[in-house]
């Protein structure tokens, strides 16, 4: 595995990695993609930094909850890509985005495999060297209505996110963590020795305090047999939404965690 994590990027005074906004880059790569179609999209620069750190050219990286397919940009830097996605609308977006990449780099879609289904059912699937994904958080996206500010800032993606009972984002906290433990175990069984699992995860505030999702994810992975390798934090570019939340006195967590584990 080459070099150190995110070698071409810097940290702020608090030790948080800084990656640029990816709005323009995403629009260049996926010109037909509606940015409001999904409530949570991984930063492209962050994902590519992870891919370059954990993998070698010609290896295969897999996102088991692929969403709109940011992981597909790994094909632009010489990796094969596997996307697993449960939801019909996002599978359609994955196919659309793969076609967009192919128009930029003809033939690159041949390096991208899209599988539809519940990763808890499809796994273990020994076709990848490394897994990189961002899990949803127990029913935090399961909203019936949006306040006016949320609707204006985030679009209606939260409402459309999922009604599928197999989506872990629709489970209560207890069942969410139990299912995630099974998924972490099945990912371990899917990669070879030396393979990695990278979780991009952000905590949220519950009853005025951090919910501890990041620590719980790391602990559950190690319980399932993973070895903690590196743990990084990065500072996503601020949004008007979080700025408003902070201004009205709400507690806001800015940083996002990148937990990298290894199969030994």
C-alpha positions as CSV (number, residue, x, y, z in Angstrom):
1,X,0.0,0.0,0.0
2,X,1.7,3.2,-1.2
3,X,2.6,6.1,1.1
4,X,0.5,7.7,3.8
5,X,-3.1,8.6,3.8
6,X,-4.1,11.7,1.9
7,X,-0.5,12.8,1.2
8,X,-1.5,15.6,-1.1
9,X,-3.9,17.2,1.3
10,X,-3.4,19.2,4.6
11,X,-5.0,19.3,8.0
12,X,-6.4,22.3,10.0
13,X,-5.2,23.4,13.4
14,X,-7.4,20.8,15.1
15,X,-5.9,17.9,13.1
16,X,-8.9,17.5,10.8
17,X,-8.2,16.6,7.1
18,X,-9.3,19.2,4.6
19,X,-10.7,18.1,1.2
20,X,-12.1,20.5,-1.3
21,X,-15.8,20.8,-2.2
22,X,-16.6,18.4,-4.9
23,X,-19.7,20.1,-6.4
24,X,-18.0,21.1,-9.6
25,X,-16.0,17.9,-10.0
26,X,-19.1,15.8,-9.5
27,X,-20.9,17.9,-12.1
28,X,-18.1,17.3,-14.6
29,X,-18.2,13.6,-14.0
30,X,-21.9,13.1,-13.7
31,X,-23.5,16.0,-15.7
32,X,-27.0,14.4,-15.7
33,X,-27.1,13.7,-12.0
34,X,-29.6,15.6,-9.8
35,X,-27.6,16.5,-6.7
36,X,-30.7,16.5,-4.6
37,X,-31.6,12.9,-5.5
38,X,-29.7,11.4,-2.5
39,X,-29.4,13.0,1.0
40,X,-25.8,11.8,1.7
41,X,-23.1,11.7,-1.0
42,X,-19.4,10.9,-0.1
43,X,-16.9,13.6,-1.1
44,X,-15.2,12.4,-4.3
45,X,-11.7,13.7,-3.2
46,X,-12.0,11.9,0.1
47,X,-13.1,8.6,-1.6
48,X,-10.2,8.8,-4.1
49,X,-7.7,9.4,-1.3
50,X,-9.0,6.4,0.6
51,X,-8.8,4.2,-2.6
52,X,-5.3,5.3,-3.3
53,X,-4.3,4.6,0.3
54,X,-5.8,1.1,0.8
55,X,-5.5,-0.3,-2.7
56,X,-3.1,-0.9,-5.6
57,X,-3.9,-0.4,-9.3
58,X,-5.9,-3.3,-10.8
59,X,-7.3,-4.3,-7.4
60,X,-11.1,-4.3,-6.9
61,X,-12.9,-2.0,-4.5
62,X,-16.5,-2.5,-3.5
63,X,-19.2,-0.3,-2.0
64,X,-21.9,-2.5,-0.4
65,X,-24.3,0.4,0.0
66,X,-23.4,2.3,-3.1
67,X,-26.1,5.0,-3.2
68,X,-25.3,7.2,-6.2
69,X,-21.9,5.6,-6.9
70,X,-19.2,7.9,-5.8
71,X,-17.0,4.8,-5.5
72,X,-17.2,4.5,-9.3
73,X,-14.6,7.3,-9.6
74,X,-12.1,4.7,-8.5
75,X,-12.2,3.3,-12.0
76,X,-10.6,6.6,-13.2
77,X,-7.5,5.8,-11.1
78,X,-7.1,2.2,-12.3
79,X,-9.3,0.2,-10.0
80,X,-12.1,-2.2,-10.7
81,X,-15.3,-1.3,-9.0
82,X,-18.3,-3.3,-7.6
83,X,-21.4,-1.4,-6.5
84,X,-24.1,-3.1,-4.4
85,X,-27.3,-1.2,-4.0
86,X,-30.7,-2.2,-2.6
87,X,-33.0,0.6,-3.9
88,X,-34.4,0.7,-7.4
89,X,-34.1,4.5,-7.9
90,X,-30.4,4.5,-6.9
91,X,-29.6,1.5,-9.1
92,X,-31.0,3.6,-12.0
93,X,-28.7,6.5,-10.9
94,X,-25.7,4.1,-10.7
95,X,-26.3,2.9,-14.3
96,X,-26.7,6.5,-15.4
97,X,-23.5,7.6,-13.7
98,X,-21.6,4.7,-15.1
99,X,-22.7,5.7,-18.6
100,X,-21.5,9.3,-17.8
101,X,-18.1,8.1,-16.9
102,X,-18.0,6.0,-20.0
103,X,-18.6,9.0,-22.1
104,X,-15.5,10.7,-20.5
105,X,-13.3,7.6,-20.7
106,X,-14.7,5.1,-23.2
107,X,-14.7,1.5,-22.1
108,X,-14.4,2.4,-18.4
109,X,-17.8,1.1,-17.6
110,X,-16.5,-2.4,-18.3
111,X,-14.5,-2.0,-15.0
112,X,-17.7,-1.3,-13.1
113,X,-20.1,-4.0,-11.9
114,X,-23.5,-3.0,-10.5
115,X,-25.4,-5.6,-8.3
116,X,-28.8,-4.9,-7.0
117,X,-29.9,-6.5,-3.7
118,X,-29.5,-6.5,0.1
119,X,-25.8,-6.7,0.9
120,X,-26.7,-8.7,4.0
121,X,-28.1,-11.4,1.6
122,X,-25.5,-11.1,-1.2
123,X,-22.5,-11.2,1.1
124,X,-20.1,-12.8,1.6
125,X,-19.0,-12.2,-2.0
126,X,-15.3,-12.8,-2.6
127,X,-14.8,-10.6,-5.6
128,X,-13.2,-7.5,-4.1
129,X,-9.9,-6.7,-2.3
130,X,-11.2,-3.8,-0.4
131,X,-14.6,-2.5,0.8
132,X,-15.3,1.2,1.3
133,X,-18.8,2.4,2.3
134,X,-20.8,4.8,4.3
135,X,-23.7,3.2,6.3
136,X,-26.9,5.0,6.9
137,X,-27.7,5.7,10.6
138,X,-30.6,3.9,12.4
139,X,-33.8,5.6,11.2
140,X,-32.2,9.0,11.2
141,X,-33.3,9.4,7.5
142,X,-36.8,8.0,8.1
143,X,-38.7,11.3,8.1
144,X,-42.4,11.8,7.4
145,X,-42.2,15.6,6.9
146,X,-39.5,18.2,6.6
147,X,-39.4,21.6,8.1
148,X,-39.2,24.5,5.6
149,X,-35.5,25.0,6.1
150,X,-34.6,21.4,5.7
151,X,-36.7,21.2,2.5
152,X,-35.0,24.3,1.1
153,X,-31.4,23.2,2.1
154,X,-31.6,19.5,1.6
155,X,-34.3,18.9,-1.0
156,X,-36.8,16.1,-0.6
157,X,-34.2,13.3,-0.7
158,X,-34.8,12.6,3.0
159,X,-38.4,11.8,2.4
160,X,-37.7,9.7,-0.7
161,X,-34.7,7.9,0.8
162,X,-36.3,4.5,1.5
163,X,-39.4,2.6,2.5
164,X,-37.6,-0.7,2.1
165,X,-37.7,-2.8,5.4
166,X,-34.4,-4.3,4.4
167,X,-32.6,-1.0,4.4
168,X,-30.7,-0.7,7.7
169,X,-31.5,3.0,7.7
170,X,-35.1,2.1,8.5
171,X,-34.3,0.0,11.6
172,X,-34.5,1.1,15.2
173,X,-31.1,1.4,17.0
174,X,-31.0,-2.0,18.5
175,X,-31.8,-3.9,15.2
176,X,-29.6,-1.5,13.2
177,X,-26.5,-2.4,15.3
178,X,-27.3,-6.1,15.2
179,X,-27.6,-6.1,11.4
180,X,-24.5,-4.1,11.0
181,X,-22.5,-6.6,13.0
182,X,-23.6,-9.3,10.6
183,X,-22.7,-7.2,7.6
184,X,-19.2,-6.4,9.1
185,X,-18.7,-10.1,9.6
186,X,-19.8,-10.9,6.0
187,X,-17.5,-8.2,4.6
188,X,-14.6,-9.8,6.5
189,X,-15.4,-13.1,4.9
190,X,-15.5,-11.4,1.5
191,X,-12.0,-10.0,1.3
192,X,-8.6,-11.7,1.3
193,X,-6.1,-11.5,4.1
194,X,-4.6,-8.0,3.9
195,X,-7.9,-6.7,2.5
196,X,-9.5,-3.7,4.1
197,X,-12.8,-2.2,5.2
198,X,-13.1,1.6,5.3
199,X,-16.2,3.1,7.0
200,X,-17.0,6.7,6.4
201,X,-19.3,7.7,9.2
202,X,-20.5,10.8,11.0
203,X,-22.0,11.0,14.4
204,X,-25.2,12.8,15.1
205,X,-26.7,14.5,18.1
206,X,-29.2,12.6,20.2
207,X,-30.8,14.1,23.3
208,X,-28.2,16.9,23.1
209,X,-25.2,14.6,23.1
210,X,-23.2,12.7,20.4
211,X,-24.8,9.3,19.7
212,X,-21.4,7.5,19.7
213,X,-21.9,5.9,16.3
214,X,-18.3,6.1,15.2
215,X,-16.9,4.4,18.3
216,X,-19.7,1.8,18.2
217,X,-18.9,1.0,14.5
218,X,-15.2,0.5,15.3
219,X,-15.9,-1.6,18.3
220,X,-18.4,-3.8,16.4
221,X,-16.0,-4.3,13.5
222,X,-13.2,-5.4,15.9
223,X,-15.7,-7.7,17.7
224,X,-16.4,-9.4,14.3
225,X,-12.6,-10.0,13.7
226,X,-11.3,-6.8,12.0
227,X,-8.1,-5.2,13.1
228,X,-8.2,-1.4,13.5
229,X,-5.5,0.0,11.2
230,X,-6.0,3.8,11.0
231,X,-8.6,6.3,12.1
232,X,-8.9,9.7,10.5
233,X,-11.2,12.7,10.9
234,X,-12.0,15.2,8.2
235,X,-13.9,18.5,8.1
236,X,-16.5,18.6,5.4
237,X,-17.0,22.1,4.0
238,X,-19.7,23.9,6.0
239,X,-23.2,24.2,4.7
240,X,-25.8,26.9,5.2
241,X,-27.9,24.4,6.9
242,X,-25.4,23.5,9.7
243,X,-24.5,27.2,10.0
244,X,-28.2,28.0,10.7
245,X,-28.5,25.1,13.2
246,X,-25.5,26.4,15.1
247,X,-26.7,30.0,15.0
248,X,-30.0,29.1,16.6
249,X,-28.2,27.3,19.4
250,X,-28.4,23.6,18.3
251,X,-25.4,21.4,18.9
252,X,-23.7,20.4,15.6
253,X,-21.0,17.9,14.8
254,X,-18.9,19.1,12.0
255,X,-16.3,16.3,11.5
256,X,-16.7,13.0,9.8
257,X,-14.8,9.9,10.7
258,X,-12.8,7.6,8.4
259,X,-12.2,4.3,10.1
260,X,-9.9,1.9,8.3
261,X,-9.7,-1.7,9.3
262,X,-7.7,-4.7,8.0
263,X,-8.1,-8.4,7.7
264,X,-5.1,-10.2,9.3
